[in-house]
Amino acid sequence: MAEAVVKVLIDNLTSFLKGELVLLFGFQNEFQRLSSIFSTIQAVLEDAQEKQLNDKPLENWLQKLNAATYEVDDILDEYKTKATRFSQSAYGRYHPKVIPFRHKVGKRMDQVMKKLNAIAEERKNFHLHEKIIERQAVRRETGSVLTEPQVYGRDKEEDEIVKILINNVSDAQHLSVLPILGMGGLGKTTLAQMVFNDQRITEHFHSKIWICVSEVFDEKRLLKAIIESIEGRPLLGEMDLAPLQKKLQELLNGKRYLLVLDDVWNEDQDKWANLRAVLKVGGSGAFVLATTRLEKVGSIMGTLQPYELSNLSQEDCWLLFIQRAFGHQEEINPNLEAIGKEIVKKCGGVPLAAKTLGGILRFKREEREWKHVRDSEIWNLPQDESSILPALRLSYHHLPLDLRQCFAYCAVFPKDTKMEKENLISLWMAHGFLSSKGNLELEDVSNEVWNELYLRSFFQEIEVKDGKTYFKMHDLIHDLATSLFSSRASSSNIREINVKKYSHIKSIGFAKVESSYSHLLVENFVSLRVLNLSNLELNQLPGLV
């Protein structure tokens, strides 16, 4: 989450340095140096975020950076507040309190500059690579062959999609596109493979083509891949875009084909329009089936209502789990079965989670080993490249930087909480997670961010009641948000306090932390942005001791 925090601060510093306050009351050079240091560090943050999972010293370095970032933000906030008061007074820059103000700011700037210089120097120990653009994850590869030993709970969905593909016949100029939509790990690719290999589909279409799109929606690469799939051999030599387009149109002309575009992330409408223009030469009934996690992609590509993939039932999750944990060779120990069914509840109907947890226990038959998995968060368990952690974390790394901190913040709410959209937006604004854009007010920017997170399947179960919007997060998505928080905070960097009763306070700073205090000493929390007393039945605010 550090890269999002740093980006917001750099934006704030850039905006601040363009204003008059810094010219009137000084420290322009100091703030510019801070901005320069953060920009230097920012270049390696994508690499650091990726590597910290297996590197404790690097994780600690990121925590120190987060703390220093918030400290600079506090200085900037105090500077702007007091400098604004001075400038609006009759004395202006000659206000009698300006000199002690400048002395205090100067001292704090010296202290934080020393910390940041040390942090910037320490980064060299980790041999991090500079990545100017957002990190692109390793490209995923999928194929049309169904490799699952047995698929549970998707027969109904397979039948429905096959009927849509066969019965919805349109002319070539109106190429039909059906997106399959759902969160990571839900089984979109598996379902598409089932449909692709269905005998009814094989008999109906003249040609079937499977393309894994993944990260990069490059027209030349996709055209080449489609041609090679149809011809069953690699293209020799390099070809320009125009010859590739012509060759593919010759191959598809008048054919009733099925093209599966698996794992699509492209949100650029023009890129899809360019590819679609080439594909429109097919015969009546030609079809494109796309799988995606992003509702925005579905709306760009789809000519039909996206097919939203539901979660598996707990019964089907259990069958999938025991397939991975036991195979078909042995009877299940009743004690392990009881623990296993509790583990399956953690899966929340997500097939990849059931496979991951079942696979971890494949050769473990001790009750204590199963209890360890049951009692552990999925993020603390051994992972490989096909497990639920990287599958869902990929969704996070595809978020624009502005959205990452807003998403991770949702971890402060307990699991299964029905959250209020308007309240969440107010909290984002109070924390300064977002900046206004052009003529858009901060509320409008925040609303766009919420909509974007919803369209990317991070939020679900939307309900509008009494003019307010309520929603939830899937348990695994909530676990992902929680995993992005570190676990340390102190009174110097706590930014939010939620009071349930005086003996228990939930507080977050740059970390999420559970703390108990005998009473509330607000004046000790110099970085406080949110004090939430809504859970107390108060007629008036209590006195602050």
Stockholm file with secondary structure:
# STOCKHOLM 1.0

chainA/1-545         MAEAVVKVLIDNLTSFLKGELVLLFGFQNEFQRLSSIFSTIQAVLEDAQEKQLNDKPLENWLQKLNAATYEVDDILDEYKTKATRFSQSAYGRYHPKVIPFRHKVGKRMDQVMKKLNAIAEERKNFHLHEKIIERQAVRRETGSVLTEPQVYGRDKEEDEIVKILINNVSDAQHLSVLPILGMGGLGKTTLAQMVFNDQRITEHFHSKIWICVSEVFDEKRLLKAIIESIEGRPLLGEMDLAPLQKKLQELLNGKRYLLVLDDVWNEDQDKWANLRAVLKVGGSGAFVLATTRLEKVGSIMGTLQPYELSNLSQEDCWLLFIQRAFGHQEEINPNLEAIGKEIVKKCGGVPLAAKTLGGILRFKREEREWKHVRDSEIWNLPQDESSILPALRLSYHHLPLDLRQCFAYCAVFPKDTKMEKENLISLWMAHGFLSSKGNLELEDVSNEVWNELYLRSFFQEIEVKDGKTYFKMHDLIHDLATSLFSSRASSSNIREINVKKYSHIKSIGFAKVESSYSHLLVENFVSLRVLNLSNLELNQLPGLV
#=GR chainA/1-545 SS CHHHHHHHHHHHHHHHHTSSHHHHHCCHHHHHHHHHHHHHHHTTHHHHHHHGGGCHHHHHHHHHHHHHHHHHHHHHHHHHHHHHHHHHSSSGGGCTTHHHHHHHHHHHHHHHHHHHHHHHHHGGGGTCCCCSSCCCCCCCCCCSSCCCSCCCSCHHHHHHHHHHHHHCCCCGGGCEEEEEECCTTSCHHHHHHHHHTCHHHHHHCSEEEEEEEESCCCHHHHHHHHHHHHHTSCCCSCCCHHHHHHHHHHHHTTCCEEEEEEEECCCCHHHHHHHHHHHTTSCTTCEEEEEESCHHHHHHHCSSCCEECCCCCHHHHHHHHHHHHHTTSSCCCHHHHHHHHHHHHHHTTCHHHHHHHHHHTTTCCCHHHHHHHHHSCGGGSCCCTTSHHHHHHHHHHTSCHHHHHHHHHGGGSCTTCCEEHHHHHHHHHHHTCCCCBTTBCHHHHHHHHHHHHHHTTSSEEEEEETTEEEEECCHHHHHHHHHTSBSCCCTTTCCEEEEEETTEEEEESSBEEEECCSSCCGGGCTTCCEEECTTSCCSSCCCCC
#=GC SS_cons         CHHHHHHHHHHHHHHHHTSSHHHHHCCHHHHHHHHHHHHHHHTTHHHHHHHGGGCHHHHHHHHHHHHHHHHHHHHHHHHHHHHHHHHHSSSGGGCTTHHHHHHHHHHHHHHHHHHHHHHHHHGGGGTCCCCSSCCCCCCCCCCSSCCCSCCCSCHHHHHHHHHHHHHCCCCGGGCEEEEEECCTTSCHHHHHHHHHTCHHHHHHCSEEEEEEEESCCCHHHHHHHHHHHHHTSCCCSCCCHHHHHHHHHHHHTTCCEEEEEEEECCCCHHHHHHHHHHHTTSCTTCEEEEEESCHHHHHHHCSSCCEECCCCCHHHHHHHHHHHHHTTSSCCCHHHHHHHHHHHHHHTTCHHHHHHHHHHTTTCCCHHHHHHHHHSCGGGSCCCTTSHHHHHHHHHHTSCHHHHHHHHHGGGSCTTCCEEHHHHHHHHHHHTCCCCBTTBCHHHHHHHHHHHHHHTTSSEEEEEETTEEEEECCHHHHHHHHHTSBSCCCTTTCCEEEEEETTEEEEESSBEEEECCSSCCGGGCTTCCEEECTTSCCSSCCCCC
//
